């Protein structure tokens, strides 16, 4: 059993007590929500004539259904309009905080909430969204939950949970040029599998993680759930504190006291883990997924697997994945023609991601439809201040408003038929990008930008001088 | 199809026919594609369950286990490993429940999905891969096989066969004592919640 890890400390601090079933009742220090998984929770409260217990600890935003091309209200899609209007009604009626559209704070939940300074080390954070694990980048314990659990949190600011085991993942070595935290995450998932993290929270550490920026750490932790871990985190350090200083909702008057507290939640040197894995990323190349789950990935210069590499049920599944993706076994992945490139999402829609894409696209032209979707109104504003929008538009990209866009296609941005996409998002599941037969390749912003130029999956390193 | 989910009830067993669907890593996008979630209630989710597998080009796929007439009336889904991975959308277990699924027997479950099932009173239990294969084979051969998931004795029985099942003990207790929707139990602890809140340092930071 783990001991003295950040997970153990933060968990203990939030324990309300043991329930009659033996499960733990935990206090939720920060609750976040969006329009897709919350309306039914508010309705449950209305049914039971309950109020929100701690409205100031909940903040909401519209991100999944918001169109990123034309945001005029009412939205053309009446279902999307209904969902947005429902959240606006609920936040007003129940008095919870709301990052309204055009307030300067709207955006993809996991981009805007940390960017506005709502996420701090040592918090226990939940949201009705599996990528809530993103906030682990700050040394918070952050979990995705379901809608009934959202209603529990609204009504009591607590929920029932079982404690997870903790796996330390040491990422060591030196990242090569053009290799990013996205590639590290896809590599870890390839090595440990999409089932590897079941029952675990992942603690990411080692010199490679230590030298990552907060945005890189967010990308890494965002993908913890794709490796089966409900939560993933990085211990807070000077990088974390510097990021939080001056953020709108970060502590101001008490900042120094906060830093002292934040330091105290990190795993101690003598911490014990349920499992430890060491991964050297020195020879890692940019990663691209070839199949229909995030563990089905290869380096951009590798081939898709041969079926002989699998046995039994796994062989059938690999065969099905190759077939769905239109690949023959052992085929080179570089050079595969794509129809659409999507740069954005809660995985890679932050300003540093757009800078990376712009670095490659500057002075070049894209040869396929390319959507660049900033993760938040603030990211959009900053990108425009830096002239990145001009680089994208000059290259022939579509420059959009903030939202989830083509990551999951609950808005007008969708693949059509068997279109193939190069995407900086997080899931390459069948049908994920809106067409039941659409094909998705996950990759970093660098690789997506290089792929946009060539119209086929490309190694970005040749564009990085 | 069930119209509403009971608030509170004791579940000691689930008895019924099975539907074999044992691929690994079935995700919640498979169970309910995102485009069907643009509704503010769960009421009609049952008709969208596994939509893109059950319908191709608008036509019903008759061989899909949830379309196949021989499994019609089945209430126990037999699944593989990492069932329900991906998105946390409760729409997925809601869709299964409203389609008529009362229990899922899998090799393993994704965490968030398992928690969501529990809060709806869907019984999720695990068996080793070899037992899953035997059970699925039996149902495929004899679709009318009656399966009993006995939570008190932690075993699953069918056609005179028996296997030990697993589920987290807290979850088993919540089914046995009828508190699987934990809200009423959570809400009772008002003073404990208040004292926990007071000792959380960061809530006071300005």
Interface residues (C-beta under 8 A of the other chain):
Chain A: X13 X14 X15 X16 X17 X19 X20 X21 X22 X23 X25 X27 X29 X36 X37 X39 X40 X43 X48 X53 X64 X65 X77 X79 X80 X82 X83 X86 X120 X122 X123 X128 X129 X130 X132 X143 X144 X145 X146 X147 X148 X149 X151 X152 X155 X156 X157 X158 X159 X160 X161 X162 X164 X194 X195 X198 X199 X225 X228 X230 X251 X252 X253 X254 X257 X258 X261 X293 X313 X314 X317 X408 X409 X410 X414 X427 X429 X430 X431 X432 X434 X436
Chain B: X23 X24 X25 X27 X29 X30 X33 X34 X35 X37 X38 X39 X40 X41 X42 X52 X56 X80 X81 X82 X85 X86 X87 X88 X89 X90 X93 X108 X110 X111 X112 X115 X116 X119 X120 X168 X169 X170 X171 X173 X174 X177 X179 X181 X182 X183 X185 X186 X187 X189 X192 X193 X196 X197 X199 X200 X201 X202 X203 X204 X205 X206
